[in-house]
Amino acid sequence: MPVTQEVAGSSPVHSAKSQAKLGTFFVIEFFVYILQSLQDSSYYIGYTGDLQTRVQKHNSPHKGFTSGKLQNKL
């Protein structure tokens, strides 16, 4: 018989049988960000999974809301 110790504040240990009842969960990491145009002080709110690449795209020539505002502050 295995010996287990309880630690105050810890989560109870679940058996494989009880874990099977929990189902499958997926964790999707994303960032919500706010850009402020240094040109006219307007704001843009967006979300992405890759913040660094997305901000670089906002600050480079492209089509869209921030296209005329090539310098944005995060």
N, C-alpha and C positions, 0 to 999 in steps of 0.2 A: 504494500500500500504506500503510495507516494506521500511525502510529507510536504505540506504547503504552509506558508506563513502569511498571515494577513498584515498589511501595512495600513495604518490609519490614513484614510482619504483615498485609498487606491480603488480602482474599479474591480469588481468581482471577476474572477476568471470564468470564461465561458467554455463549455465543451464544444467539440466540433459539431456535435448534433445541434446544439442551440445556435451556433453560428450559421448553420445552413438555413435556419429560419429567417435570418436577417436579410437575406437577399444580396444582390450585387449593387454596389454604389460606385459611381464614377465621380472623381474630383476634377473639375475643370477650373484651372487658374486663369483669371483675367484681371485686368486693371481698369478702373474707371478713372478718367483723367479730365482735367480742365486746362485748356490753353487760353492764354490771353494774348491778343495781338499787340505787339509793340507799336504797330502803325496807327491803329484807331481805338485801342483798348477794348475791343469787342471780345466776347468769350465764345469758346467752342467746347462742348462736352462730348466725350467719346469713350469707347471702351475697346480693349484689345488684349490679346494674349502675349504680345511682344511689345512692350512699351517703348523701348529704345528705338526699334525699327519704325514704329508708327510715328513717333515724334519727328524722326529724321525725314519721313515722307511728307509730313505736314510742312516742314521747313525747306522743302525742295520743290521745284516747279511741278505742278500737277493740276488737275481739274477738280473743282469742288469748292466748298465754302471757304476754306482757308487758302485757296490758291493765290489770291491777291494780297495775302498777309503773310509774306514769307518769313517773317521773324516773329516767332511766338514764344511766350514764356510759359513753362509748365507750372 
